[in-house]
Every structure is written in structure tokens, then in C-alpha cells.
Amino acid sequence: MATRLLLRNCTNIVKNGNQQWTAKSLSTGSVRFGDDPNKALSVREPAVKDPSIELNPTEYEKQRALQGYITIEGPENVAVLSGVPEEHIKNRTVRIYEPAKNAMQSGTNNINFWQMDFDTRERWENPLMGWTSSGDPHSNLKVEFATKEEAIAHCEKMGWRYYIQKPNAKTPKPRSYGVNFSWDKRTRVSTK
């Protein structure tokens, strides 16, 4: 009932053309409209001050330096900031390679990337269960990259020595379907 009454009042106000009353009745904030909109437009805004004039020169140069880009000259070394102990950074060799094709039904799916893994360190066999253990946190780590260049850039950034294993490229022999039924090869299986 109340919504019908509100709608009826609003339509009457809009029909009469009293826009100021419409804005007041439908607004949810405490907006106060001025009496004369032309007077509100003629009020001058305060002038925007130039920060180079207002600030002292050292503070102004400091703010300009913070607004620019930070450029690093020389090789980027993140190994210091990574939090990894130094014995795991130094004397580590990383192998970058393309993984082999899966022998299951997926075929060539999920092999269009490059993988990175670390060299194996000291391992021992657990006497209770017979499991192989290692104290190396990087021993089972495999990181995937879209390209070989991304993997190289990551190794250089972390400070690891690396080598690239060349992918094993197979050249399949062209064969026709009729070769499967050749008379001089043992390709046909007898049913008896």
C-alpha cells in the first residue's frame, strides 16, 4: 500500500515538473540544493598550486624520483632476497629440458613446456620403511616454463648454474597402411 502511494506521489511530482522536489524526495543522502544554480556556477574554485613552488627543492626532487621508474643496472640477483640458505644456492646445477612424451593415452598432450629440476644430493634409505629420504629441499622440485628462455632467465636471476639438455627429436619413418599386411614380414598374426 505504501509503495503504491509513493509511486503515485512521485508521478504527480514529475508531471508537475518540480525537479528540485523530485531530487529531494528520492535521494538518500543529505544533499542540500542551493537557491540559485547560476550563483553556484559563478563561484570561483581555488587555484591549483604548483608543487615545485610550494615545496623546498630537495623534497620536490624526492617526490619526482618516487614517481619515476626504478631501473637496475647490471644483472638482477634475487638469490639474496629469496631466503634460501646459501648452501642451497651455491654449487647447485640445474637441468633445463623438455619432458618426454607420456606413454599413456594422452600422447603429446602436456609436453609443450620446458622443465627445470636440480641435481641430486645425498640420499639415504629409511631403515624402518625402506623409503628413500633426502635432506635437500630442492631435490623433488620441478618448475615448468613456457619457453627455454624463461627458464634460463629464472636460473640467472636466482644465481644457479644451469645446462640445457637437448630434446630427443625422433624422425619417424614414413610407412603406409599396407606395410602392416606385407607378405614377407611377420606382421600378420594367425588366429589358429
C-alpha positions in Angstrom: 0.0 0.0 0.0 2.8 2.4 0.9 4.7 1.7 -2.3 1.6 2.4 -4.4 1.2 5.7 -2.5 4.9 6.6 -3.0 4.7 5.9 -6.7 1.5 8.0 -7.1 3.2 10.9 -5.3 6.4 10.6 -7.5 4.4 10.5 -10.7 2.4 13.6 -9.7 5.6 15.5 -8.9 7.2 14.5 -12.2 4.1 15.6 -14.1 4.2 18.9 -12.4 7.8 19.4 -13.4 9.1 20.2 -9.9 12.6 18.7 -10.3 14.0 20.1 -7.1 11.3 18.4 -5.1 11.9 15.1 -7.1 15.6 15.0 -6.2 14.9 15.7 -2.5 12.2 13.1 -2.2 14.2 10.3 -3.9 17.7 11.0 -2.6 19.0 9.0 0.4 21.8 11.4 1.3 21.7 14.8 3.0 22.2 16.9 -0.1 21.1 20.5 0.1 20.4 22.3 -3.1 21.2 26.0 -3.5 18.6 28.5 -4.3 20.2 29.8 -7.5 22.2 27.4 -9.7 23.7 30.3 -11.7 25.2 31.7 -8.5 26.7 28.3 -7.7 28.3 28.2 -11.2 29.8 31.7 -10.8 31.7 30.8 -7.6 35.4 30.6 -8.3 37.4 27.5 -7.4 40.7 27.9 -5.6 43.7 27.9 -7.8 45.8 24.7 -8.1 49.2 25.4 -6.7 52.4 24.1 -8.4 54.2 21.7 -6.0 57.6 22.9 -7.4 56.9 26.4 -6.0 55.4 25.3 -2.7 57.9 22.6 -1.7 61.6 23.1 -1.0 63.8 21.8 -3.8 65.1 18.7 -2.1 61.6 17.5 -1.1 60.3 18.2 -4.6 63.2 16.2 -6.2 62.5 13.3 -3.8 58.8 13.2 -4.8 59.7 13.3 -8.5 62.1 10.4 -8.0 59.4 8.4 -6.3 57.1 8.9 -9.3 59.6 7.6 -11.9 60.6 4.0 -12.7 63.3 2.2 -10.8 66.0 0.9 -13.1 68.5 -1.7 -12.1 71.8 -1.7 -13.9 73.7 -4.9 -14.2 72.4 -8.5 -13.6 69.4 -8.9 -11.4 70.2 -11.1 -8.4 67.2 -12.2 -6.3 69.0 -15.0 -4.5 70.0 -12.7 -1.7 66.3 -11.8 -1.0 64.8 -15.3 -1.6 65.6 -16.5 1.9 67.1 -19.8 0.7 70.2 -20.8 2.7 73.5 -20.2 0.9 74.5 -23.9 0.7 71.4 -24.5 -1.5 72.3 -21.6 -3.8 76.0 -22.2 -4.3 77.3 -25.2 -6.1 73.9 -26.2 -7.5 73.4 -27.3 -11.1 70.0 -27.0 -12.7 69.0 -29.1 -15.7 66.6 -27.4 -18.2 64.9 -29.9 -20.5 61.8 -30.7 -22.4 59.9 -33.6 -20.7 59.4 -36.8 -22.6 56.1 -37.8 -24.2 53.8 -39.6 -21.9 53.4 -43.4 -22.6 49.7 -43.3 -21.7 46.8 -42.3 -24.0 47.4 -38.6 -23.6 50.2 -38.8 -26.2 51.7 -35.4 -27.0 49.4 -33.5 -24.6 51.0 -31.6 -21.7 54.5 -31.7 -23.2 54.7 -28.3 -24.8 56.7 -26.7 -22.0 60.2 -26.7 -20.5 61.0 -28.2 -17.1 63.7 -27.3 -14.6 65.0 -29.7 -11.9 68.0 -29.8 -9.6 70.9 -32.2 -9.3 70.5 -35.0 -6.8 72.3 -34.6 -3.5 72.9 -37.0 -0.6 70.1 -39.6 -0.2 69.7 -42.4 2.3 67.3 -45.3 2.8 65.0 -45.2 5.8 65.7 -48.4 7.8 62.1 -48.8 9.1 60.0 -48.5 5.9 62.7 -48.7 3.2 61.8 -45.3 1.8 64.5 -43.1 0.2 65.0 -39.8 2.2 66.9 -36.6 1.5 67.8 -33.5 3.4 67.7 -31.4 0.2 64.5 -29.3 -0.1 65.1 -28.8 -3.9 65.6 -32.5 -4.7 62.0 -33.1 -5.8 61.2 -29.6 -7.1 60.2 -29.4 -10.7 59.3 -26.0 -12.2 57.6 -25.6 -15.6 58.2 -22.7 -18.0 56.6 -21.9 -21.3 59.9 -21.3 -23.1 63.6 -22.2 -22.7 64.5 -18.5 -22.4 62.2 -18.1 -19.4 63.9 -20.9 -17.6 67.3 -19.5 -18.4 66.3 -16.1 -17.1 65.0 -17.6 -13.9 68.2 -19.5 -13.3 70.3 -16.4 -13.9 68.1 -14.3 -11.6 68.4 -16.9 -8.8 72.2 -17.3 -9.3 72.1 -21.0 -10.2 74.4 -22.7 -12.8 72.5 -24.5 -15.5 72.8 -26.7 -18.5 70.3 -27.3 -21.3 69.6 -30.9 -22.3 68.8 -31.1 -25.9 65.4 -32.7 -26.7 65.4 -36.1 -28.2 63.9 -35.5 -31.7 62.7 -38.6 -33.4 62.3 -38.8 -37.1 59.5 -41.3 -37.9 59.9 -43.4 -41.0 57.2 -42.9 -43.5 55.1 -46.0 -43.8 51.9 -46.8 -45.4 49.0 -48.8 -44.0 49.7 -51.6 -46.5 53.1 -52.3 -44.7 51.1 -53.9 -41.9 49.9 -56.6 -44.2 53.2 -57.3 -46.0 53.7 -60.9 -47.2 57.4 -61.1 -46.4 57.2 -59.7 -42.8 55.7 -61.3 -39.7 53.1 -58.6 -39.1 50.0 -60.6 -39.5 49.0 -62.7 -36.5 47.4 -66.1 -37.2 44.2 -66.9 -35.4 45.0 -70.6 -35.2 
